[in-house]
Amino acid sequence: MKAGLSRPYRLGLTGSIGMGKSTTAAMFAAEGIPVWDADAAVHRIYAAGGLAVAPLSEAFPEALVEGGISRSALRSIIAADPSALSRIEQIVHPLVASDRTRFLDQAADDGVDIVLLDIPLLFETGADGQMDGIVVVSAPLHLQRERVLARQGMTPAQFDLILSRQMPDAEKRARATWIIDTSTLPEAKEQVRQVLARIRKDKADA
């Protein structure tokens, strides 16, 4: 970030599986908000030539597939040795954080007023402490279940297992600055606009 430039407002976005997080991120992008996607950052550093390829393939040679890191191979490694997860995280988390810092610096250089940071495990990783505000996407449980079970290969048992490993929706909502209900897309779009208008008003009044 260049000296003298004010940093953008950091708006964190999170939500449980099937709540419409990716759809909501796209709505913010459609409003001109730059979006940093944590999952996309991991894909970048795992791809051939990515920054995680050398350190991960050195620690776990079997994870190297066609010049990149195979996420399915990593899952198999963790299943066989749960302690591998912390070793993987020690390599990956700093690289993802660096990717995010580069994004934020570029946004500041570009004079952007608000950025969206799409982080599935925002609360679980403690990244919420680095945000200026937090949006949690939510929807009724029956709608969440319907969306997730419509995914190819997903079973009710898998869905229940995923839910059991995620912070409960109610707890996320309790920690949110704003909650966006994704039950209907038009209403969600209007809520996105309202969040941005409120942030900009508060920045102008500060």
Secondary structure, DSSP 8 states (H G I E B T S, - for coil): --TT----EEEEEE--TTS-HHHHHHHHHHTT--EEEHHHHHHHHHSTT-TTHHHHHHH-GGGEETTEE-HHHHHHHHHH-TTHHHHHHHHHHHHHHHHHHHHHHHHHHTT-SEEEEE-TTTTTTTGGGG-SEEEEEE--HHHHHHHHHTSTT--HHHHHHHHHHS--HHHHHHT-SEEEE-SSHHHHHHHHHHHHHHHHHHHHH-
